Amino acid sequence: MIIAETERLLIREFVLDDAQQLAAILGDPEVMAYSVNGPLDLQATTRFISACTESYSQNGFGQWALVDRESQALLGFCGLSRVSIEAEDAVEIGYRLSQSSWGKGLAAEAAAAVLHYGKAKKKLDSVVAIIAPAHSPSIRVAEKVGFSEFELAQYSGWAVRVYRQRW
């Protein structure tokens, strides 16, 4: 199911057939340097996709596949997830892209579309972005899509910045 389309991307639900391509991305230590889970192998990637599809059923959203409109290549993911941070339930935007997709504005393009979907289609009143302070590319993406102020917090044992957009 297609969630959104942008100039360069299709944003769609994951299917188990995506596991091999996604594992190549999520298995890259540089892509996953700021992930609390670290690099994922094929088995862990398959579990990730299963968790995404379960979230689609339970929440009406989850992490979605980012597909290049021209080549149809899987580039990574961007989506919304329920999280608990410092005893507060929230909806988080997350994104991970293959190294070959870095520096092209694709993460911001995807994040803007996902935030619009959360606000317009799911009627969310706020979304958080949880980012390691040293992860400056991710901070730039968050700022490009409207996140500005943050609070410092702990998340899964990491010191993080928690940005919030309210509508």
Backbone as a chain_set.jsonl record, in Angstrom:
{"seq": "MIIAETERLLIREFVLDDAQQLAAILGDPEVMAYSVNGPLDLQATTRFISACTESYSQNGFGQWALVDRESQALLGFCGLSRVSIEAEDAVEIGYRLSQSSWGKGLAAEAAAAVLHYGKAKKKLDSVVAIIAPAHSPSIRVAEKVGFSEFELAQYSGWAVRVYRQRW", "coords": {"N": [[0.838, -1.179, 0.0], [0.592, 2.163, -0.895], [1.666, 4.973, 0.851], [2.409, 7.644, 0.595], [3.503, 9.927, -1.96], [6.329, 11.545, -3.247], [8.291, 14.0, -4.982], [10.544, 12.478, -5.704], [10.268, 10.037, -4.445], [8.541, 7.011, -3.507], [6.522, 6.202, -0.851], [5.825, 3.513, 0.989], [4.122, 0.665, 2.462], [6.066, -1.82, 4.116], [6.946, -5.086, 2.9], [7.536, -8.599, 3.394], [9.213, -9.469, 1.369], [10.987, -7.399, 1.055], [13.071, -7.769, 2.765], [15.752, -8.715, 2.191], [16.962, -6.635, 0.631], [16.631, -4.492, 2.431], [18.094, -5.424, 4.609], [20.682, -5.194, 3.654], [21.034, -2.472, 3.816], [20.429, -1.841, 6.538], [22.301, -3.369, 7.765], [24.653, -2.067, 7.544], [27.237, -0.67, 9.313], [27.799, 2.107, 9.454], [25.406, 3.358, 8.637], [23.825, 2.565, 10.732], [25.009, 3.665, 12.966], [24.006, 5.439, 14.884], [21.841, 4.137, 15.9], [19.954, 2.602, 18.43], [19.862, -0.114, 18.311], [21.975, -0.98, 16.779], [23.817, -2.422, 13.935], [21.812, -4.515, 11.78], [21.228, -7.943, 11.069], [20.049, -10.253, 8.502], [18.009, -11.801, 9.702], [17.258, -10.209, 11.941], [16.426, -7.962, 10.544], [14.214, -8.987, 9.195], [12.565, -9.428, 11.413], [12.238, -6.754, 12.145], [10.754, -5.785, 9.935], [8.437, -7.333, 10.287], [7.55, -6.267, 12.723], [6.965, -3.716, 11.84], [4.793, -4.211, 10.077], [2.974, -5.187, 11.911], [2.594, -2.892, 13.434], [1.333, -1.296, 11.516], [-1.172, -2.501, 11.445], [-2.035, -2.234, 14.139], [-1.719, 0.511, 14.79], [-2.155, 2.052, 12.54], [-0.062, 3.226, 11.33], [3.522, 3.183, 10.85], [6.968, 2.28, 10.412], [7.936, 3.003, 7.139], [8.693, 1.831, 3.818], [11.073, 3.401, 1.725], [11.165, 4.154, -1.556], [12.875, 4.596, -4.558], [11.488, 6.511, -7.051], [12.177, 6.463, -9.757], [14.138, 4.355, -10.246], [13.094, 2.291, -8.769], [14.41, 1.219, -6.626], [14.967, 0.148, -3.273], [15.532, 2.415, -0.751], [15.671, 2.842, 1.953], [14.095, 3.649, 5.071], [11.325, 5.502, 6.433], [9.188, 6.764, 8.86], [6.515, 6.53, 11.304], [6.401, 5.815, 14.756], [5.208, 4.352, 17.779], [6.467, 5.307, 20.899], [8.011, 5.194, 24.142], [9.272, 7.585, 26.158], [11.147, 8.592, 28.778], [8.999, 7.96, 30.53], [6.841, 8.991, 29.151], [4.372, 8.587, 26.709], [4.638, 8.715, 23.218], [4.605, 9.69, 19.715], [6.987, 8.947, 17.405], [9.039, 10.2, 14.774], [11.021, 8.492, 12.496], [13.981, 7.768, 10.571], [16.05, 6.178, 8.186], [18.519, 5.874, 5.805], [20.153, 4.434, 2.947], [23.713, 4.613, 2.48], [24.356, 5.52, -0.08], [22.295, 7.21, -0.595], [22.602, 9.413, 0.942], [22.944, 12.931, 1.632], [21.413, 14.075, -0.37], [19.023, 15.238, 0.144], [16.905, 13.539, 0.462], [16.041, 12.338, 2.876], [14.867, 14.49, 4.265], [12.863, 15.112, 2.437], [11.291, 12.797, 2.55], [10.659, 12.79, 5.307], [9.145, 15.143, 5.576], [6.867, 14.458, 4.076], [5.929, 12.292, 5.582], [5.404, 13.493, 8.066], [3.328, 15.212, 7.267], [1.413, 13.285, 6.574], [0.976, 12.098, 9.119], [-0.152, 14.256, 10.492], [-2.327, 15.147, 8.83], [-3.745, 12.82, 7.96], [-3.752, 10.972, 10.101], [-4.377, 12.512, 12.199], [-2.684, 13.292, 14.293], [-1.557, 15.086, 17.158], [0.96, 15.809, 17.875], [4.437, 15.129, 17.224], [7.509, 13.515, 17.896], [11.068, 13.813, 17.504], [13.788, 11.853, 18.066], [17.066, 12.189, 18.735], [20.528, 11.534, 18.651], [22.882, 13.728, 20.106], [25.323, 14.056, 18.734], [24.75, 13.388, 16.15], [24.755, 15.054, 13.635], [23.866, 15.184, 10.834], [21.266, 14.056, 11.002], [20.059, 15.81, 12.749], [20.037, 18.11, 11.146], [18.205, 17.277, 9.177], [15.869, 17.062, 10.745], [15.573, 19.754, 11.504], [15.148, 20.94, 9.002], [12.572, 20.096, 8.451], [11.027, 21.405, 10.254], [11.394, 20.997, 13.041], [12.646, 22.472, 15.984], [13.196, 23.431, 18.746], [14.504, 21.614, 21.556], [14.646, 19.101, 24.137], [16.877, 17.691, 26.514], [17.311, 14.245, 27.125], [17.059, 10.825, 28.297], [17.242, 7.853, 26.453], [16.746, 4.554, 25.929], [19.175, 4.109, 27.25], [20.802, 5.979, 26.096], [22.032, 9.332, 25.822], [20.049, 11.834, 24.557], [18.608, 14.204, 22.218], [15.38, 15.451, 22.341], [13.156, 16.457, 20.153], [10.164, 18.259, 19.405], [7.212, 18.571, 17.534], [4.248, 20.332, 17.525], [0.831, 20.513, 16.607]], "CA": [[0.0, 0.0, 0.0], [1.339, 3.43, -0.987], [1.293, 5.931, 1.89], [2.595, 8.986, 0.045], [4.447, 10.062, -3.063], [6.988, 12.839, -3.334], [8.894, 14.186, -6.296], [11.506, 11.414, -6.02], [10.07, 8.847, -3.618], [7.298, 6.354, -3.122], [6.551, 5.777, 0.542], [4.848, 2.426, 1.009], [4.279, -0.337, 3.516], [7.027, -2.891, 3.89], [6.525, -6.48, 2.75], [8.666, -9.462, 3.746], [10.133, -9.547, 0.23], [11.954, -6.304, 1.16], [14.051, -8.065, 3.81], [17.123, -8.822, 1.687], [17.44, -5.291, 0.285], [16.702, -3.674, 3.632], [19.197, -5.928, 5.436], [21.93, -4.619, 3.13], [21.099, -1.091, 4.329], [20.454, -1.819, 8.008], [23.494, -4.085, 8.212], [25.794, -1.16, 7.377], [27.533, -0.041, 10.608], [27.722, 3.569, 9.384], [23.988, 3.708, 8.6], [23.231, 2.262, 12.031], [25.894, 4.162, 14.023], [23.23, 6.12, 15.928], [20.667, 3.329, 16.231], [20.129, 1.895, 19.702], [19.948, -1.541, 18.017], [23.172, -1.3, 16.013], [23.558, -3.048, 12.634], [20.899, -5.653, 11.799], [21.415, -8.988, 10.062], [18.811, -10.562, 7.776], [16.981, -12.264, 10.644], [16.781, -9.048, 12.699], [15.706, -7.105, 9.594], [12.912, -9.623, 8.996], [11.781, -9.109, 12.614], [11.904, -5.333, 12.039], [9.649, -5.665, 8.975], [7.247, -7.898, 10.942], [7.095, -5.277, 13.704], [6.361, -2.627, 11.062], [3.473, -4.62, 9.594], [2.109, -5.252, 13.094], [2.265, -1.506, 13.774], [0.329, -0.816, 10.556], [-2.47, -3.029, 11.881], [-2.418, -1.727, 15.455], [-1.69, 1.969, 14.926], [-2.439, 2.746, 11.294], [1.202, 3.778, 10.835], [4.73, 2.452, 11.244], [8.075, 2.661, 9.539], [7.573, 2.654, 5.768], [9.758, 1.705, 2.824], [11.332, 4.512, 0.81], [11.51, 3.571, -2.851], [13.197, 5.565, -5.602], [10.431, 6.45, -8.074], [12.733, 6.182, -11.077], [14.799, 3.047, -10.34], [12.342, 1.351, -7.929], [15.316, 0.67, -5.601], [14.666, 0.433, -1.873], [16.569, 3.327, -0.266], [15.674, 2.89, 3.411], [12.763, 3.783, 5.639], [10.908, 6.682, 7.184], [7.827, 6.527, 9.324], [6.065, 6.91, 12.632], [6.352, 4.696, 15.708], [4.884, 4.672, 19.174], [7.609, 5.132, 21.791], [7.908, 5.722, 25.494], [10.521, 8.253, 26.498], [11.065, 9.141, 30.128], [7.652, 7.675, 31.035], [5.818, 9.657, 28.341], [4.07, 7.957, 25.425], [4.718, 9.687, 22.128], [4.792, 9.162, 18.366], [8.296, 9.385, 16.928], [9.412, 10.039, 13.376], [12.342, 7.896, 12.343], [14.43, 7.623, 9.187], [17.358, 5.585, 7.898], [18.714, 5.732, 4.365], [21.411, 3.85, 2.493], [24.763, 5.622, 2.315], [24.302, 6.091, -1.432], [21.201, 8.181, -0.62], [22.929, 10.528, 1.831], [23.355, 14.214, 1.079], [20.593, 14.434, -1.535], [17.762, 15.813, 0.593], [15.834, 12.531, 0.443], [15.498, 12.135, 4.227], [13.96, 15.61, 4.548], [11.71, 14.958, 1.542], [10.471, 11.728, 3.127], [10.169, 13.202, 6.626], [8.072, 16.128, 5.379], [5.671, 13.733, 3.641], [5.46, 11.471, 6.705], [4.794, 14.402, 9.043], [2.038, 15.629, 6.708], [0.518, 12.14, 6.715], [0.611, 11.985, 10.529], [-1.022, 15.375, 10.87], [-3.555, 15.231, 8.025], [-4.481, 11.551, 7.85], [-3.875, 10.289, 11.391], [-4.825, 13.53, 13.167], [-1.79, 13.37, 15.437], [-1.381, 16.469, 17.59], [2.383, 16.09, 18.01], [5.394, 14.085, 16.854], [8.847, 13.796, 18.394], [12.253, 13.278, 16.835], [14.753, 11.504, 19.106], [18.311, 12.23, 17.972], [21.789, 11.64, 19.386], [23.43, 15.069, 19.896], [26.449, 14.038, 17.79], [24.292, 12.994, 14.813], [24.41, 16.333, 13.001], [23.013, 15.079, 9.637], [19.878, 13.823, 11.396], [19.574, 17.073, 13.318], [19.738, 18.996, 10.016], [16.944, 16.81, 8.582], [14.783, 17.467, 11.648], [15.399, 21.199, 11.415], [14.577, 21.259, 7.679], [11.133, 19.802, 8.426], [10.295, 22.206, 11.22], [11.738, 20.806, 14.448], [13.645, 23.475, 16.367], [13.577, 23.338, 20.154], [14.64, 20.251, 22.055], [15.0, 18.855, 25.534], [17.793, 16.575, 26.682], [16.649, 13.128, 27.805], [17.677, 9.501, 28.173], [16.418, 6.931, 25.676], [17.436, 3.263, 25.78], [20.534, 4.237, 27.748], [21.531, 7.005, 25.336], [21.694, 10.741, 25.985], [19.47, 12.244, 23.276], [17.786, 15.393, 22.098], [13.997, 15.153, 21.978], [12.492, 17.569, 19.479], [8.722, 18.026, 19.315], [6.334, 19.444, 16.755], [2.828, 20.285, 17.918], [-0.033, 21.173, 15.62]], "C": [[0.886, 1.247, 0.0], [0.78, 4.393, 0.058], [1.346, 7.346, 1.339], [3.555, 8.9, -1.135], [5.034, 11.457, -2.993], [7.576, 12.945, -4.736], [9.776, 12.998, -6.682], [11.234, 10.083, -5.347], [8.646, 8.33, -3.63], [7.486, 5.914, -1.68], [5.437, 4.756, 0.683], [5.101, 1.508, 2.195], [5.356, -1.34, 3.114], [6.307, -4.206, 3.66], [7.756, -7.336, 3.037], [9.661, -9.619, 2.61], [11.176, -8.428, 0.234], [13.136, -6.646, 2.061], [15.489, -8.081, 3.306], [17.704, -7.438, 1.373], [17.599, -4.412, 1.527], [17.843, -4.124, 4.538], [20.542, -5.386, 4.951], [22.125, -3.192, 3.639], [21.282, -1.093, 5.842], [21.619, -2.625, 8.594], [24.749, -3.241, 8.124], [26.065, -0.453, 8.714], [27.471, 1.492, 10.583], [26.277, 4.056, 9.349], [23.392, 3.578, 9.998], [24.049, 2.777, 13.221], [25.123, 4.813, 15.171], [21.912, 5.406, 16.228], [20.928, 2.596, 17.544], [20.275, 0.386, 19.48], [21.235, -1.938, 17.311], [22.801, -1.954, 14.693], [22.675, -4.291, 12.776], [21.284, -6.659, 10.722], [20.064, -9.282, 9.408], [17.693, -10.984, 8.722], [16.395, -11.086, 11.435], [16.006, -8.087, 11.797], [14.313, -7.669, 9.319], [12.01, -9.365, 10.2], [11.349, -7.638, 12.604], [10.712, -5.136, 11.097], [8.359, -6.222, 9.577], [6.685, -6.928, 11.967], [6.433, -4.097, 12.996], [4.952, -3.007, 10.624], [2.487, -4.764, 10.753], [1.673, -3.846, 13.511], [1.234, -0.928, 12.799], [-1.062, -1.242, 11.014], [-2.941, -2.383, 13.177], [-2.596, -0.215, 15.497], [-2.122, 2.737, 13.679], [-1.225, 3.454, 10.726], [2.339, 2.912, 11.355], [5.885, 3.0, 10.431], [7.745, 2.138, 8.14], [8.789, 2.616, 4.86], [9.847, 2.973, 1.99], [11.875, 3.921, -0.473], [11.763, 4.693, -3.851], [12.172, 5.428, -6.725], [10.969, 6.034, -9.432], [13.27, 4.751, -11.186], [14.034, 1.931, -9.635], [13.218, 0.682, -6.866], [14.827, 1.065, -4.21], [15.831, 1.247, -1.313], [16.683, 3.359, 1.247], [14.262, 2.954, 3.936], [12.572, 5.146, 6.277], [9.481, 6.415, 7.629], [7.613, 6.984, 10.744], [5.952, 5.676, 13.51], [5.927, 5.201, 17.075], [6.119, 4.361, 20.024], [7.236, 5.622, 23.18], [9.269, 6.31, 25.83], [10.336, 8.995, 27.81], [9.622, 9.131, 30.641], [6.539, 8.414, 30.292], [5.626, 8.869, 27.049], [4.044, 9.033, 24.35], [4.749, 8.946, 20.8], [6.07, 9.801, 17.84], [8.391, 9.237, 15.419], [10.829, 9.478, 13.351], [12.695, 7.79, 10.878], [15.828, 7.037, 9.161], [17.434, 5.416, 6.391], [20.064, 5.102, 4.071], [22.436, 4.964, 2.311], [24.709, 6.283, 0.94], [23.203, 7.143, -1.57], [21.489, 9.42, 0.225], [23.268, 11.785, 1.043], [22.544, 14.695, -0.108], [19.256, 15.063, -1.151], [16.611, 14.824, 0.657], [15.22, 12.304, 1.819], [14.518, 13.246, 4.576], [12.707, 15.529, 3.686], [10.742, 13.912, 2.102], [9.852, 12.168, 4.451], [9.036, 14.215, 6.501], [6.775, 15.438, 4.978], [5.077, 12.913, 4.782], [4.808, 12.349, 7.771], [3.427, 14.889, 8.552], [1.01, 14.507, 6.859], [0.042, 12.009, 8.169], [-0.369, 13.053, 10.974], [-2.362, 15.304, 10.149], [-4.38, 13.959, 8.058], [-4.726, 10.878, 9.198], [-4.262, 11.231, 12.52], [-3.983, 13.545, 14.441], [-1.642, 14.829, 15.846], [0.073, 16.829, 17.834], [3.196, 14.869, 17.586], [6.738, 14.499, 17.427], [9.89, 13.226, 17.444], [13.285, 13.07, 17.937], [16.103, 11.315, 18.418], [19.513, 12.332, 18.913], [22.403, 13.01, 19.099], [24.573, 15.125, 18.882], [26.02, 13.738, 16.356], [23.815, 14.226, 14.041], [23.628, 16.196, 11.7], [21.535, 14.867, 9.98], [19.269, 15.076, 12.01], [19.21, 18.038, 12.191], [18.43, 18.588, 9.326], [15.771, 17.28, 9.438], [14.518, 18.971, 11.543], [14.775, 21.617, 10.08], [13.069, 21.046, 7.641], [10.387, 20.432, 9.6], [10.555, 21.957, 12.689], [12.787, 21.851, 14.82], [14.086, 23.316, 17.811], [13.615, 21.889, 20.593], [14.896, 20.263, 23.554], [15.984, 17.702, 25.553], [17.091, 15.491, 27.495], [17.515, 11.88, 27.667], [16.704, 8.608, 27.41], [17.228, 5.669, 25.43], [18.904, 3.361, 26.18], [21.386, 5.271, 27.029], [21.096, 8.398, 25.795], [21.231, 11.231, 24.615], [18.855, 13.637, 23.378], [16.393, 14.918, 21.698], [13.365, 16.436, 21.45], [11.005, 17.24, 19.411], [8.071, 19.063, 18.403], [4.922, 19.236, 17.249], [2.032, 21.026, 16.853], [-1.314, 21.623, 16.25]], "O": [[1.814, 1.361, 0.801], [-0.431, 4.602, 0.138], [0.446, 8.151, 1.579], [4.309, 7.939, -1.284], [4.332, 12.429, -2.715], [7.37, 12.065, -5.572], [9.767, 12.557, -7.831], [11.904, 9.095, -5.646], [7.684, 9.088, -3.745], [8.506, 5.317, -1.337], [4.26, 5.076, 0.52], [6.147, 1.566, 2.841], [5.529, -1.66, 1.937], [5.201, -4.419, 4.158], [8.886, -6.857, 2.937], [10.839, -9.877, 2.857], [12.153, -8.501, -0.512], [14.105, -5.889, 2.116], [16.365, -7.505, 3.951], [18.81, -7.115, 1.804], [18.579, -3.68, 1.657], [18.492, -3.291, 5.17], [21.441, -5.147, 5.758], [23.254, -2.759, 3.865], [22.178, -0.432, 6.367], [21.88, -2.558, 9.796], [25.809, -3.663, 8.586], [25.208, 0.287, 9.198], [27.126, 2.108, 11.591], [25.957, 5.068, 9.971], [22.553, 4.385, 10.399], [23.809, 2.371, 14.358], [25.557, 4.738, 16.32], [20.977, 6.013, 16.751], [22.006, 2.034, 17.741], [20.758, -0.32, 20.365], [21.558, -3.124, 17.251], [21.621, -2.041, 14.351], [22.773, -5.025, 13.759], [21.624, -6.28, 9.601], [19.061, -8.642, 9.722], [16.549, -10.563, 8.553], [15.178, -10.98, 11.581], [15.036, -7.468, 12.236], [13.344, -6.916, 9.221], [10.817, -9.111, 10.032], [10.232, -7.314, 13.006], [9.773, -4.409, 11.421], [7.294, -5.634, 9.391], [5.468, -6.78, 12.073], [5.453, -3.542, 13.493], [4.018, -2.22, 10.781], [1.297, -4.493, 10.592], [0.523, -3.636, 13.895], [0.362, -0.16, 13.203], [-2.008, -0.455, 10.979], [-4.111, -2.024, 13.304], [-3.507, 0.29, 16.153], [-2.419, 3.93, 13.75], [-1.336, 4.199, 9.753], [2.141, 2.027, 12.188], [5.779, 4.069, 9.83], [7.33, 0.991, 7.972], [9.79, 3.289, 5.11], [8.831, 3.547, 1.598], [12.918, 3.268, -0.477], [10.964, 5.622, -3.973], [12.009, 4.346, -7.287], [10.291, 5.328, -10.179], [12.906, 4.019, -12.106], [14.295, 0.752, -9.877], [12.811, -0.315, -6.269], [14.337, 2.175, -4.002], [16.983, 0.82, -1.389], [17.679, 3.847, 1.781], [13.339, 2.394, 3.344], [13.531, 5.842, 6.612], [8.667, 5.901, 6.862], [8.416, 7.724, 11.312], [5.474, 4.628, 13.076], [6.244, 6.322, 17.472], [6.732, 3.302, 19.891], [6.271, 6.365, 23.36], [10.287, 5.619, 25.79], [9.499, 9.889, 27.939], [9.101, 10.141, 31.113], [5.405, 8.452, 30.768], [6.597, 8.524, 26.375], [3.498, 10.118, 24.549], [4.901, 7.725, 20.763], [6.218, 11.023, 17.83], [7.888, 8.268, 14.849], [11.71, 9.928, 14.084], [11.807, 7.729, 10.028], [16.674, 7.355, 9.996], [16.516, 4.876, 5.773], [21.003, 5.225, 4.858], [22.082, 6.109, 2.026], [24.986, 7.475, 0.813], [23.178, 7.886, -2.551], [20.705, 10.37, 0.223], [23.805, 11.718, -0.063], [22.95, 15.637, -0.789], [18.447, 15.385, -2.022], [15.466, 15.217, 0.881], [14.011, 12.098, 1.928], [13.449, 12.977, 5.124], [11.61, 15.84, 4.152], [9.529, 14.121, 2.122], [8.664, 11.947, 4.69], [8.063, 14.145, 7.253], [5.704, 15.786, 5.476], [3.857, 12.846, 4.93], [3.769, 11.984, 8.32], [2.478, 14.969, 9.333], [-0.135, 14.76, 7.232], [-1.149, 11.83, 8.421], [-1.298, 12.786, 11.736], [-3.414, 15.391, 10.782], [-5.604, 14.024, 8.173], [-5.782, 10.283, 9.415], [-4.453, 10.804, 13.658], [-4.5, 13.78, 15.533], [-1.605, 15.714, 14.991], [0.405, 18.005, 17.985], [2.707, 13.739, 17.591], [7.076, 15.682, 17.446], [9.63, 12.29, 16.689], [13.619, 14.008, 18.661], [16.273, 10.397, 17.616], [19.508, 13.124, 19.855], [22.441, 13.419, 17.939], [24.764, 16.154, 18.234], [26.837, 13.824, 15.439], [22.617, 14.41, 13.826], [22.764, 17.037, 11.456], [20.656, 15.429, 9.327], [18.089, 15.361, 11.807], [18.184, 18.714, 12.268], [17.639, 19.447, 8.937], [14.798, 17.83, 8.922], [13.365, 19.401, 11.498], [13.964, 22.542, 10.035], [12.361, 21.724, 6.896], [9.259, 20.047, 9.907], [9.98, 22.652, 13.526], [13.718, 22.091, 14.052], [15.268, 23.083, 18.063], [12.875, 21.046, 20.088], [15.296, 21.266, 24.144], [15.926, 16.825, 24.692], [16.363, 15.79, 28.442], [18.557, 11.888, 27.01], [15.503, 8.604, 27.679], [18.28, 5.715, 24.792], [19.773, 2.774, 25.535], [22.571, 5.416, 27.329], [19.928, 8.614, 26.118], [21.94, 11.062, 23.623], [18.621, 14.163, 24.466], [16.251, 14.075, 20.812], [13.081, 17.368, 22.202], [10.63, 16.069, 19.365], [8.344, 20.26, 18.491], [4.455, 18.104, 17.377], [2.485, 22.017, 16.281], [-2.166, 22.199, 15.573]]}, "num_chains": 1, "name": "protein.A"}
